[in-house]
């Protein structure tokens, strides 16, 4: 929040924290940026050559303008170089023919310069688009490798902003900043050479004004960067609001709590702040531009004054055309100086965008393949936890010395109070997180030594919160096995008790199910998820409270699908329903991150411990409700 008295940076000052976080243009940063240009060096060299040639052709008409003035005045036309020789050969000593030739040459040079500019603009845009394409692909691939912790703690709006507007902003650096730097620098150099060749006195008079352009630049740059940073933060906030309130789940929550007006107010205020910042950013430095405009107009006046004195008082060798050339070239000199100063200001914004993107690229990939990752020939499914400890934060341990083993084809149910660590245990198996102590082993090998893709390909998961893409039923099933035949899809859906329902739909397997499967009921989504797991056909299966929030009819259908699914697979089940728990070969009772009890249902109920309490307060009540519902249905 801005401190009392107005927003930070309103007087062009930055706080110590902002100064520390301000992107610094270092050789290392520039080298990293230009590494994205390396594959396109030939095209970039061609763009640079086109810019230099175009700059020369765009300046030469200014030189020809002086010849036109002298031709009209009846004086001697003095144009040196190959162009001058051609004009003299074509026009001879005839003043009018000389004027026509100069006009024609000026027009031809103008056409050639603009044609080169069109070609250069296309090639430049091609390079920029491909560099952005490469960067977005690299960033997306990098984010895919980020740990689950990153997505559970980062704001989705911030991730999307960096993948879209920040990455797109990089294009401006290529298409705008870089090419303007080359174009303006070449134009500046060519204009200076032409001016000093014509008259060193008048050239020096014009150049004297240049330092006055530089004075306000530093202050304007500070203000522009500070406003840009705050504007980007506000964009992140707006994207977060949109992602949270315009999603299916978010909109449902907003409607149920009648929070439309409250959410609109939040969006209105954030959008209003963004507009204010954008306006300030667009207006910052207007007094600076006023000063630049003043200095730009003083320069030609000085040229006329000094040139007039040299011609009228001292009988200098200059002509009226020469003075006209110097004034015309001076405007060609000031324009690139002005643009280069703006580039210096805009460069800060570009560096800020690159820095934000590189911040993501530099984030550590916590879950990585070992250098000598193992890919076993087969998986039997023996799963073992050996003295496993885990904590999300260093000062808060979630699991404490957890040890158990699941033999191939056997099943273990994990029960316990909310927050006991059940979900954490199953998250460790596919390495969504890595243990902080002990080990998780698959067939006697620490899973951290296994190839990560191999590990996850051999684990099937059915979550309580089933995620489905906004596509067809078939597309969602094929996510598990892209090359599956239609017969395989049907068999999997039959086993999951969902085929008959799909066939009853007007479009069958080609039915679009909406965002997160919103067009399906909870039980239908869950059975579709089970069909997807069946299709994946893995030796290890994880069921995370797959029936906890369903009605008894849906639970019965799902339980009928789960029973054959578990058969022959090593499975770990987290469940709140007694029917699911009782089907397991062993029950582990977790409390405060520790296994406090283990055994079968019959062994644990009489103990009077945690499991007994769960049975009395949760399992038995759920069983009674289920039986009552079945009786009512009968």
VEXDREN-2710 file (C-alpha; in Angstrom, 1 decimal):
% VEXDREN-2710
k/r/px/py/pz
1/UNK/0.0/0.0/0.0
2/UNK/1.3/3.5/-0.7
3/UNK/2.5/5.4/2.4
4/UNK/0.5/8.4/3.8
5/UNK/0.9/11.5/1.7
6/UNK/0.6/10.0/-1.7
7/UNK/1.9/7.1/-3.8
8/UNK/5.5/6.1/-3.7
9/UNK/7.6/7.4/-6.5
10/UNK/5.2/10.4/-7.0
11/UNK/8.3/12.7/-6.7
12/UNK/10.5/10.4/-8.7
13/UNK/12.0/8.6/-5.6
14/UNK/12.2/4.9/-5.0
15/UNK/12.2/3.1/-1.7
16/UNK/15.3/1.1/-0.7
17/UNK/13.3/-2.1/-1.4
18/UNK/12.4/-0.8/-4.9
19/UNK/15.9/0.2/-5.6
20/UNK/17.1/-3.2/-4.6
21/UNK/14.5/-5.0/-6.9
22/UNK/14.9/-2.6/-9.8
23/UNK/16.3/-4.5/-12.8
24/UNK/19.9/-3.7/-13.4
25/UNK/21.2/-3.8/-17.0
26/UNK/24.2/-6.0/-16.6
27/UNK/26.4/-7.8/-19.1
28/UNK/25.1/-11.1/-17.8
29/UNK/21.5/-10.0/-18.3
30/UNK/22.1/-8.7/-21.8
31/UNK/24.0/-11.9/-22.7
32/UNK/21.1/-14.0/-21.5
33/UNK/18.6/-11.9/-23.5
34/UNK/20.7/-12.0/-26.6
35/UNK/21.0/-15.8/-26.3
36/UNK/17.4/-15.9/-27.6
37/UNK/18.6/-14.0/-30.7
38/UNK/21.4/-16.4/-31.4
39/UNK/19.4/-18.8/-33.7
40/UNK/18.3/-15.8/-35.8
41/UNK/21.7/-14.1/-36.2
42/UNK/21.6/-14.3/-40.1
43/UNK/18.2/-12.7/-40.3
44/UNK/19.2/-10.1/-37.7
45/UNK/22.3/-9.2/-39.7
46/UNK/20.1/-8.8/-42.7
47/UNK/17.7/-6.5/-40.8
48/UNK/20.7/-4.4/-39.6
49/UNK/22.0/-4.1/-43.1
50/UNK/18.5/-3.1/-44.4
51/UNK/18.2/-0.5/-41.6
52/UNK/21.6/1.1/-42.4
53/UNK/20.9/1.3/-46.2
54/UNK/17.4/2.6/-45.5
55/UNK/18.8/5.3/-43.2
56/UNK/21.3/6.5/-45.8
57/UNK/18.6/6.6/-48.5
58/UNK/16.2/8.5/-46.1
59/UNK/18.8/11.2/-45.3
60/UNK/20.0/11.8/-48.9
61/UNK/16.8/13.6/-50.0
62/UNK/17.6/16.3/-47.3
63/UNK/20.9/16.9/-49.1
64/UNK/19.1/17.1/-52.5
65/UNK/16.7/19.7/-51.0
66/UNK/19.5/22.2/-50.8
67/UNK/20.3/21.6/-54.5
68/UNK/16.6/22.3/-55.3
69/UNK/16.7/25.6/-53.5
70/UNK/19.9/26.7/-55.3
71/UNK/18.5/25.6/-58.6
72/UNK/15.4/27.7/-58.1
73/UNK/17.6/30.6/-57.0
74/UNK/19.7/30.3/-60.2
75/UNK/22.8/29.5/-58.2
76/UNK/25.4/26.7/-58.6
77/UNK/24.1/23.3/-57.5
78/UNK/26.9/21.6/-55.5
79/UNK/26.1/18.0/-54.8
80/UNK/29.1/15.8/-54.4
81/UNK/29.5/12.0/-54.7
82/UNK/28.1/9.5/-57.3
83/UNK/24.5/11.0/-57.0
84/UNK/25.8/14.5/-57.8
85/UNK/27.8/13.1/-60.8
86/UNK/24.7/11.4/-62.2
87/UNK/22.6/14.5/-61.8
88/UNK/25.1/16.7/-63.6
89/UNK/25.4/14.2/-66.4
90/UNK/21.6/14.1/-66.8
91/UNK/20.8/17.8/-66.4
92/UNK/23.9/19.5/-67.6
93/UNK/23.9/23.3/-66.8
94/UNK/20.1/23.7/-67.3
95/UNK/18.7/24.9/-63.9
96/UNK/15.1/23.7/-64.6
97/UNK/16.3/20.2/-65.8
98/UNK/18.5/20.1/-62.7
99/UNK/15.5/20.9/-60.5
100/UNK/13.4/18.2/-62.2
101/UNK/16.2/15.7/-61.9
102/UNK/16.7/16.4/-58.2
103/UNK/13.0/16.1/-57.6
104/UNK/12.9/12.7/-59.4
105/UNK/16.0/11.5/-57.6
106/UNK/14.6/12.5/-54.2
107/UNK/11.3/10.7/-55.0
108/UNK/13.1/7.6/-56.2
109/UNK/15.2/7.5/-53.0
110/UNK/12.1/7.9/-50.9
111/UNK/10.4/5.0/-52.7
112/UNK/13.5/2.8/-52.4
113/UNK/13.9/3.7/-48.7
114/UNK/10.3/2.8/-47.9
115/UNK/10.4/-0.5/-49.9
116/UNK/13.5/-1.5/-47.9
117/UNK/11.6/-0.5/-44.7
118/UNK/8.7/-2.7/-45.6
119/UNK/11.0/-5.7/-46.1
120/UNK/12.9/-4.9/-43.0
121/UNK/9.7/-4.5/-40.9
122/UNK/8.4/-7.9/-42.1
123/UNK/11.7/-9.7/-41.3
124/UNK/11.9/-7.9/-38.0
125/UNK/8.4/-9.0/-37.0
126/UNK/9.2/-12.5/-38.1
127/UNK/12.3/-12.6/-35.8
128/UNK/10.3/-11.1/-32.9
129/UNK/7.4/-13.6/-33.3
130/UNK/9.8/-16.6/-33.4
131/UNK/11.8/-15.4/-30.4
132/UNK/8.6/-14.9/-28.4
133/UNK/7.4/-18.4/-29.7
134/UNK/10.6/-19.9/-28.4
135/UNK/10.5/-18.1/-25.1
136/UNK/6.8/-19.1/-24.4
137/UNK/7.5/-22.7/-25.3
138/UNK/10.6/-22.8/-23.1
139/UNK/8.6/-21.1/-20.2
140/UNK/5.7/-23.5/-20.6
141/UNK/8.0/-26.5/-20.6
142/UNK/9.7/-25.2/-17.6
143/UNK/6.5/-24.6/-15.7
144/UNK/5.4/-28.1/-16.5
145/UNK/8.4/-29.3/-14.6
146/UNK/7.8/-27.1/-11.6
147/UNK/6.9/-28.9/-8.4
148/UNK/3.3/-29.3/-7.1
149/UNK/4.3/-26.9/-4.3
150/UNK/4.7/-24.1/-6.9
151/UNK/1.2/-24.4/-8.2
152/UNK/-0.4/-24.7/-4.8
153/UNK/1.3/-21.5/-3.5
154/UNK/1.6/-19.3/-6.6
155/UNK/-1.3/-17.1/-7.8
156/UNK/-2.7/-18.4/-11.0
157/UNK/-3.2/-14.8/-12.3
158/UNK/0.5/-14.1/-11.9
159/UNK/1.4/-17.3/-13.8
160/UNK/-0.9/-16.4/-16.7
161/UNK/0.3/-12.8/-16.8
162/UNK/3.9/-13.9/-17.2
163/UNK/3.0/-16.5/-19.8
164/UNK/0.9/-13.9/-21.9
165/UNK/1.4/-10.2/-21.5
166/UNK/5.0/-10.3/-20.1
167/UNK/6.1/-12.7/-22.9
168/UNK/4.3/-10.6/-25.5
169/UNK/5.9/-7.5/-24.1
170/UNK/9.3/-9.0/-25.0
171/UNK/8.3/-8.6/-28.7
172/UNK/8.4/-4.8/-28.3
173/UNK/12.0/-5.1/-27.2
174/UNK/12.8/-6.9/-30.5
175/UNK/10.5/-5.0/-32.9
176/UNK/10.8/-1.6/-31.2
177/UNK/13.7/-1.1/-28.9
178/UNK/16.4/-3.0/-30.7
179/UNK/15.6/-1.9/-34.2
180/UNK/15.1/1.7/-33.1
181/UNK/18.5/1.6/-31.4
182/UNK/20.1/0.4/-34.7
183/UNK/18.1/2.7/-36.9
184/UNK/18.5/5.8/-34.9
185/UNK/22.2/5.2/-34.2
186/UNK/22.9/4.8/-38.0
187/UNK/20.7/7.8/-38.9
188/UNK/22.5/9.9/-36.2
189/UNK/26.0/8.9/-37.5
190/UNK/25.1/9.5/-41.2
191/UNK/23.5/12.9/-40.4
192/UNK/26.6/14.0/-38.4
193/UNK/29.0/13.0/-41.2
194/UNK/26.9/14.8/-43.8
195/UNK/26.6/17.9/-41.6
196/UNK/30.3/18.2/-40.9
197/UNK/31.2/17.6/-44.5
198/UNK/29.0/20.5/-45.5
199/UNK/30.0/23.0/-42.7
200/UNK/31.8/22.2/-39.5
201/UNK/30.7/25.6/-38.0
202/UNK/27.0/25.1/-38.5
203/UNK/27.2/21.4/-37.6
204/UNK/28.8/22.3/-34.3
205/UNK/26.1/25.0/-33.6
206/UNK/23.4/22.4/-34.1
207/UNK/25.1/19.8/-32.0
208/UNK/25.5/22.2/-29.0
209/UNK/21.8/21.7/-28.3
210/UNK/22.1/17.9/-27.9
211/UNK/23.2/17.9/-24.3
212/UNK/20.1/19.7/-23.2
213/UNK/18.0/16.6/-24.3
214/UNK/19.8/14.4/-21.8
215/UNK/19.3/16.4/-18.6
216/UNK/15.8/15.2/-17.6
217/UNK/16.2/11.6/-18.7
218/UNK/17.3/10.0/-15.5
219/UNK/14.3/11.3/-13.4
220/UNK/11.8/10.4/-16.1
221/UNK/13.3/6.8/-16.2
222/UNK/12.9/6.3/-12.5
223/UNK/9.3/7.5/-12.6
224/UNK/8.5/5.4/-15.6
225/UNK/9.9/2.2/-14.1
226/UNK/8.1/2.7/-10.7
227/UNK/4.8/3.2/-12.4
228/UNK/5.4/0.3/-14.8
229/UNK/6.1/-2.0/-11.9
230/UNK/3.0/-1.0/-10.0
231/UNK/0.9/-1.2/-13.1
232/UNK/2.1/-4.8/-13.7
233/UNK/1.3/-5.8/-10.1
234/UNK/-2.2/-4.4/-10.6
235/UNK/-2.6/-6.4/-13.7
236/UNK/-1.6/-9.5/-11.7
237/UNK/-4.3/-8.7/-9.2
238/UNK/-6.9/-8.2/-11.9
239/UNK/-6.0/-11.5/-13.5
240/UNK/-6.3/-13.3/-10.2
241/UNK/-9.7/-11.8/-9.6
242/UNK/-10.9/-12.9/-13.1
243/UNK/-9.5/-16.4/-12.6
244/UNK/-11.0/-16.9/-9.2
245/UNK/-14.5/-15.4/-9.9
246/UNK/-15.1/-16.3/-13.5
247/UNK/-14.2/-20.0/-13.1
248/UNK/-17.0/-22.5/-12.7
249/UNK/-16.4/-23.2/-9.1
250/UNK/-15.7/-19.5/-8.3
251/UNK/-18.9/-18.3/-10.0
252/UNK/-20.9/-20.9/-8.1
253/UNK/-19.5/-19.7/-4.8
254/UNK/-20.1/-16.1/-5.7
255/UNK/-23.7/-16.8/-6.5
256/UNK/-24.4/-18.9/-3.5
257/UNK/-23.0/-16.2/-1.2
258/UNK/-24.6/-13.4/-3.2
259/UNK/-21.2/-11.8/-3.5
260/UNK/-21.7/-10.4/-7.0
261/UNK/-21.7/-6.7/-5.8
262/UNK/-18.7/-7.3/-3.5
263/UNK/-16.7/-9.0/-6.3
264/UNK/-17.6/-6.3/-8.8
265/UNK/-16.5/-3.6/-6.4
266/UNK/-13.1/-5.4/-6.0
267/UNK/-12.7/-5.6/-9.7
268/UNK/-13.9/-2.0/-10.2
269/UNK/-11.4/-0.7/-7.7
270/UNK/-8.5/-2.8/-9.1
271/UNK/-9.4/-1.7/-12.7
272/UNK/-9.7/1.9/-11.6
273/UNK/-6.3/1.8/-10.0
274/UNK/-4.8/0.2/-13.2
275/UNK/-6.3/2.9/-15.4
276/UNK/-4.9/5.6/-13.1
277/UNK/-1.5/4.1/-13.2
278/UNK/-1.6/3.7/-17.0
279/UNK/-2.6/7.3/-17.4
280/UNK/0.2/8.4/-15.2
281/UNK/2.6/6.2/-17.1
282/UNK/1.5/7.7/-20.4
283/UNK/1.7/11.2/-19.1
284/UNK/5.0/10.9/-17.2
285/UNK/7.7/13.1/-18.7
286/UNK/5.3/15.4/-20.7
287/UNK/7.2/18.4/-19.2
288/UNK/10.3/16.6/-20.4
289/UNK/8.9/16.4/-23.9
290/UNK/7.9/20.0/-23.7
291/UNK/11.5/20.9/-23.0
292/UNK/12.8/18.6/-25.8
293/UNK/10.4/20.3/-28.2
294/UNK/11.7/23.7/-27.2
295/UNK/15.3/22.8/-27.7
296/UNK/14.5/21.1/-31.0
297/UNK/13.1/24.4/-32.4
298/UNK/16.0/26.5/-31.0
299/UNK/18.5/24.5/-33.0
300/UNK/17.3/25.5/-36.5
301/UNK/17.0/29.1/-35.5
302/UNK/20.6/29.1/-34.4
303/UNK/21.6/27.6/-37.8
304/UNK/19.7/30.3/-39.7
305/UNK/21.3/33.0/-37.4
306/UNK/24.9/31.8/-37.8
307/UNK/24.5/30.8/-41.4
308/UNK/22.9/34.2/-42.2
309/UNK/25.8/36.0/-40.5
310/UNK/28.3/34.0/-42.5
311/UNK/26.6/34.7/-45.8
312/UNK/25.5/38.3/-45.2
313/UNK/28.3/39.8/-43.1
314/UNK/31.3/37.7/-43.9
315/UNK/30.6/36.6/-47.4
316/UNK/31.1/33.0/-46.6
317/UNK/31.2/30.2/-49.2
318/UNK/27.8/29.0/-48.0
319/UNK/24.7/29.2/-50.2
320/UNK/21.1/29.4/-49.2
321/UNK/20.8/25.8/-50.3
322/UNK/23.6/24.8/-47.9
323/UNK/21.8/26.4/-45.0
324/UNK/18.6/24.7/-46.0
325/UNK/20.5/21.4/-46.1
326/UNK/21.9/22.0/-42.6
327/UNK/18.5/22.8/-41.1
328/UNK/17.0/19.7/-42.8
329/UNK/19.8/17.5/-41.6
330/UNK/19.5/19.0/-38.1
331/UNK/16.0/17.7/-37.9
332/UNK/17.3/14.3/-39.0
333/UNK/19.9/14.6/-36.2
334/UNK/17.5/15.6/-33.4
335/UNK/14.9/12.9/-34.2
336/UNK/17.2/10.0/-33.5
337/UNK/18.6/11.7/-30.4
338/UNK/15.0/12.2/-29.1
339/UNK/14.1/8.5/-29.9
340/UNK/17.3/7.2/-28.3
341/UNK/16.5/9.0/-25.1
342/UNK/13.0/7.5/-25.2
343/UNK/14.6/4.1/-25.8
344/UNK/16.7/4.6/-22.7
345/UNK/13.4/5.1/-20.7
346/UNK/11.6/2.2/-22.5
347/UNK/14.6/-0.1/-22.0
348/UNK/13.8/-0.1/-18.2
349/UNK/10.4/-1.5/-18.9
350/UNK/11.8/-4.1/-21.2
351/UNK/14.4/-5.2/-18.7
352/UNK/11.6/-5.4/-16.0
353/UNK/9.7/-7.8/-18.3
354/UNK/12.7/-9.9/-19.0
355/UNK/13.6/-10.0/-15.3
356/UNK/10.0/-11.2/-14.4
357/UNK/10.3/-14.0/-16.9
358/UNK/13.8/-15.0/-15.8
359/UNK/12.6/-15.1/-12.2
360/UNK/10.4/-18.0/-13.3
361/UNK/13.1/-19.6/-15.3
362/UNK/15.5/-19.4/-12.3
363/UNK/13.1/-21.1/-9.9
364/UNK/14.5/-24.4/-8.7
365/UNK/13.1/-27.6/-10.0
366/UNK/12.6/-29.4/-6.7
367/UNK/11.5/-32.7/-8.3
368/UNK/14.0/-33.8/-10.9
369/UNK/15.4/-36.9/-12.4
370/UNK/18.5/-38.3/-10.9
371/UNK/21.5/-38.1/-13.3
372/UNK/21.6/-41.9/-13.4
373/UNK/17.8/-42.4/-13.3
374/UNK/16.7/-46.1/-13.5
375/UNK/14.1/-47.4/-15.9
376/UNK/13.3/-51.0/-14.7
377/UNK/12.1/-53.6/-17.2
378/UNK/8.9/-54.2/-15.3
379/UNK/7.0/-53.3/-12.1
380/UNK/5.7/-55.9/-9.6
381/UNK/4.2/-53.2/-7.4
382/UNK/5.9/-53.7/-4.0
383/UNK/5.6/-50.4/-2.2
384/UNK/7.5/-49.6/1.0
385/UNK/7.7/-46.5/3.2
386/UNK/10.8/-46.6/5.4
387/UNK/11.0/-44.1/8.3
388/UNK/9.5/-41.4/6.2
389/UNK/9.4/-37.8/7.6
390/UNK/8.0/-34.9/5.7
391/UNK/7.3/-31.2/6.2
392/UNK/6.0/-28.5/4.0
393/UNK/7.7/-25.9/6.2
394/UNK/10.9/-26.4/8.1
395/UNK/9.3/-25.7/11.5
396/UNK/6.2/-27.9/11.1
397/UNK/6.5/-31.6/10.6
398/UNK/3.6/-33.4/8.9
399/UNK/4.8/-37.0/8.8
400/UNK/7.0/-38.6/11.5
401/UNK/8.8/-41.9/10.9
402/UNK/6.1/-43.5/8.9
403/UNK/6.9/-47.1/7.9
404/UNK/4.7/-49.6/6.2
405/UNK/4.8/-52.0/3.2
406/UNK/2.2/-52.9/0.6
407/UNK/2.9/-56.2/-1.1
408/UNK/2.2/-56.7/-4.8
409/UNK/-1.6/-57.0/-5.5
410/UNK/-2.5/-56.1/-1.9
411/UNK/-4.4/-53.1/-0.7
412/UNK/-4.0/-50.7/2.3
413/UNK/-6.6/-48.3/3.5
414/UNK/-5.4/-45.1/5.3
415/UNK/-7.9/-43.5/7.7
416/UNK/-7.6/-40.8/10.3
417/UNK/-8.8/-37.4/11.3
418/UNK/-8.7/-34.4/8.9
419/UNK/-5.2/-33.0/8.7
420/UNK/-3.6/-36.2/10.0
421/UNK/-1.3/-36.5/6.9
422/UNK/-3.3/-39.0/4.8
423/UNK/-3.1/-37.0/1.5
424/UNK/0.5/-36.2/2.1
425/UNK/1.4/-39.9/2.1
426/UNK/-0.2/-40.5/-1.3
427/UNK/1.4/-37.3/-2.7
428/UNK/4.8/-38.7/-1.9
429/UNK/4.3/-41.8/-4.0
430/UNK/4.2/-40.2/-7.5
431/UNK/6.8/-37.6/-6.2
432/UNK/4.5/-34.6/-6.2
433/UNK/6.7/-33.9/-3.2
434/UNK/9.9/-35.5/-2.0
435/UNK/10.4/-36.9/1.5
436/UNK/12.5/-34.8/3.9
437/UNK/13.7/-38.0/5.7
438/UNK/13.6/-41.7/5.1
439/UNK/12.6/-43.2/1.8
440/UNK/9.8/-44.4/-0.4
441/UNK/10.7/-47.5/-2.3
442/UNK/9.2/-49.3/-5.3
443/UNK/10.3/-52.9/-5.8
444/UNK/13.2/-52.2/-3.5
445/UNK/14.4/-49.0/-5.3
446/UNK/14.2/-45.6/-3.9
447/UNK/11.7/-43.8/-6.1
448/UNK/14.0/-40.8/-6.2
449/UNK/16.4/-43.0/-8.3
450/UNK/13.7/-44.0/-10.7
451/UNK/13.0/-42.2/-13.9
452/UNK/10.2/-39.7/-13.1
453/UNK/8.1/-40.4/-16.2
454/UNK/8.4/-44.2/-15.6
455/UNK/7.3/-43.8/-12.0
456/UNK/4.2/-41.7/-12.8
457/UNK/3.3/-43.9/-15.8
458/UNK/3.0/-46.8/-13.5
459/UNK/0.7/-45.1/-10.9
460/UNK/-3.0/-44.6/-11.4
461/UNK/-4.8/-42.0/-9.3
462/UNK/-8.5/-41.4/-8.7
463/UNK/-9.0/-38.2/-6.7
464/UNK/-12.0/-37.0/-4.7
465/UNK/-11.9/-33.7/-6.7
466/UNK/-12.1/-35.2/-10.2
467/UNK/-10.6/-32.9/-12.8
468/UNK/-12.0/-33.1/-16.3
469/UNK/-11.1/-30.9/-19.3
470/UNK/-13.6/-28.9/-21.2
471/UNK/-13.8/-31.4/-24.1
472/UNK/-15.6/-34.6/-25.0
473/UNK/-15.9/-37.7/-22.9
474/UNK/-13.7/-39.5/-25.4
475/UNK/-11.0/-36.8/-25.2
476/UNK/-10.9/-37.0/-21.4
477/UNK/-10.6/-40.8/-21.5
478/UNK/-7.8/-40.6/-24.1
479/UNK/-5.8/-38.4/-21.8
480/UNK/-4.8/-41.7/-20.0
481/UNK/-4.0/-43.5/-23.2
482/UNK/-3.9/-41.4/-26.4
483/UNK/-3.7/-44.4/-28.7
484/UNK/-6.5/-46.4/-27.1
485/UNK/-8.9/-48.0/-29.5
486/UNK/-12.7/-47.4/-29.2
487/UNK/-13.1/-51.0/-27.9
488/UNK/-10.7/-50.3/-25.0
489/UNK/-12.6/-47.1/-24.1
490/UNK/-15.9/-49.0/-24.0
491/UNK/-14.4/-51.9/-21.9
492/UNK/-13.0/-49.4/-19.4
493/UNK/-16.3/-47.6/-19.2
494/UNK/-18.2/-50.9/-18.7
495/UNK/-15.9/-51.8/-15.9
496/UNK/-16.5/-48.4/-14.3
497/UNK/-20.3/-48.7/-14.6
498/UNK/-20.5/-45.6/-16.8
499/UNK/-20.9/-47.0/-20.4
500/UNK/-24.7/-47.2/-20.3
501/UNK/-25.0/-43.7/-19.1
502/UNK/-22.7/-42.4/-21.9
503/UNK/-24.6/-44.4/-24.5
504/UNK/-27.8/-42.7/-23.3
505/UNK/-26.4/-39.3/-24.2
506/UNK/-27.4/-37.8/-27.6
507/UNK/-23.7/-37.6/-28.7
508/UNK/-22.4/-40.6/-26.7
509/UNK/-18.7/-40.5/-26.2
510/UNK/-18.5/-37.3/-28.3
511/UNK/-20.5/-35.4/-25.7
512/UNK/-18.9/-32.2/-24.5
513/UNK/-18.9/-32.2/-20.7
514/UNK/-18.1/-28.5/-20.0
515/UNK/-15.4/-26.9/-17.8
516/UNK/-14.3/-29.4/-15.1
517/UNK/-17.1/-31.7/-16.3
518/UNK/-19.8/-29.4/-14.9
519/UNK/-22.5/-31.0/-17.1
520/UNK/-22.0/-34.3/-15.3
521/UNK/-23.0/-35.2/-11.7
522/UNK/-20.5/-35.9/-9.0
523/UNK/-20.9/-39.7/-9.4
524/UNK/-20.7/-39.6/-13.2
525/UNK/-17.5/-37.6/-13.0
526/UNK/-16.0/-40.0/-10.5
527/UNK/-16.9/-43.1/-12.6
528/UNK/-15.4/-41.4/-15.6
529/UNK/-12.2/-40.8/-13.6
530/UNK/-12.2/-44.5/-12.6
531/UNK/-12.6/-45.5/-16.3
532/UNK/-9.6/-43.3/-17.0
533/UNK/-7.6/-45.1/-14.3
534/UNK/-8.7/-48.5/-15.7
535/UNK/-7.6/-47.4/-19.2
536/UNK/-4.2/-46.4/-17.8
537/UNK/-3.9/-49.9/-16.5
538/UNK/-1.1/-49.5/-13.8
539/UNK/0.3/-51.9/-11.2
540/UNK/-0.1/-49.2/-8.5
541/UNK/-3.4/-47.5/-7.8
542/UNK/-4.2/-44.6/-5.4
543/UNK/-7.8/-43.8/-4.5
544/UNK/-8.1/-40.5/-2.6
545/UNK/-11.6/-40.5/-0.9
546/UNK/-13.2/-41.5/-4.2
547/UNK/-16.6/-42.0/-2.7
548/UNK/-16.7/-39.5/0.2
549/UNK/-19.1/-36.9/-1.3
550/UNK/-21.5/-39.1/-3.2
551/UNK/-25.0/-40.3/-2.7
552/UNK/-25.5/-44.0/-1.8
553/UNK/-26.6/-45.0/-5.3
554/UNK/-23.6/-43.4/-6.9
555/UNK/-21.4/-44.9/-4.2
556/UNK/-22.8/-48.3/-4.9
557/UNK/-22.1/-48.0/-8.6
558/UNK/-18.6/-46.7/-7.9
559/UNK/-17.9/-49.4/-5.3
560/UNK/-18.9/-52.0/-7.9
561/UNK/-16.4/-50.4/-10.3
562/UNK/-13.6/-50.1/-7.6
563/UNK/-13.7/-53.8/-6.5
564/UNK/-12.5/-55.2/-9.9
565/UNK/-10.2/-52.2/-10.3
566/UNK/-8.3/-53.1/-7.1
567/UNK/-8.0/-56.7/-7.9
568/UNK/-4.4/-57.7/-8.7
569/UNK/-3.1/-54.1/-8.2
570/UNK/-1.1/-52.7/-5.3
571/UNK/-3.5/-50.1/-4.0
572/UNK/-3.6/-47.4/-1.3
573/UNK/-7.1/-46.1/-0.5
574/UNK/-8.0/-43.1/1.6
575/UNK/-11.7/-43.4/2.4
576/UNK/-14.5/-42.2/4.7
577/UNK/-16.9/-45.0/3.7
578/UNK/-16.8/-48.2/5.7
579/UNK/-17.4/-50.4/2.6
580/UNK/-14.2/-49.1/1.0
581/UNK/-12.2/-49.5/4.1
582/UNK/-13.4/-53.0/4.9
583/UNK/-12.3/-54.3/1.4
584/UNK/-8.7/-53.4/2.2
585/UNK/-6.2/-56.1/3.3
586/UNK/-4.8/-53.8/6.0
587/UNK/-5.9/-50.5/7.6
588/UNK/-3.4/-47.9/8.7
589/UNK/-4.7/-45.3/11.2
590/UNK/-2.9/-42.0/11.0
591/UNK/-3.0/-39.3/13.7
592/UNK/-0.8/-36.2/13.8
593/UNK/1.5/-37.7/11.2
594/UNK/2.1/-41.0/13.0
595/UNK/0.7/-44.5/12.4
596/UNK/-1.0/-45.1/15.7
597/UNK/-2.9/-48.3/14.8
598/UNK/-2.8/-50.9/12.1
599/UNK/-4.8/-54.1/11.3
600/UNK/-8.1/-55.3/9.9
601/UNK/-11.5/-53.8/10.6
602/UNK/-12.3/-56.7/13.0
603/UNK/-9.0/-56.3/14.8
604/UNK/-9.2/-52.5/15.2
605/UNK/-12.8/-51.9/16.3
606/UNK/-12.5/-53.6/19.8
607/UNK/-9.3/-51.7/20.6
608/UNK/-11.2/-48.5/21.7
609/UNK/-8.7/-46.3/20.0
610/UNK/-8.7/-43.8/17.1
611/UNK/-10.2/-46.2/14.7
612/UNK/-13.0/-47.1/17.1
613/UNK/-13.9/-43.4/17.4
614/UNK/-13.9/-43.0/13.7
615/UNK/-16.1/-46.1/13.3
616/UNK/-18.6/-44.8/15.9
617/UNK/-18.7/-41.2/14.6
618/UNK/-18.3/-41.6/10.9
619/UNK/-18.2/-45.1/9.4
620/UNK/-21.1/-46.7/11.1
621/UNK/-23.3/-43.6/10.7
622/UNK/-22.5/-43.5/6.9
623/UNK/-23.3/-47.2/6.7
624/UNK/-26.7/-46.8/8.4
625/UNK/-27.5/-43.9/6.1
626/UNK/-26.6/-46.0/3.1
627/UNK/-28.8/-48.9/4.3
628/UNK/-31.7/-46.5/5.0
629/UNK/-31.4/-45.0/1.5
630/UNK/-31.4/-48.5/-0.1
631/UNK/-34.4/-49.5/2.0
632/UNK/-36.3/-46.4/0.9
633/UNK/-35.4/-47.1/-2.7
634/UNK/-36.6/-50.6/-2.4
END
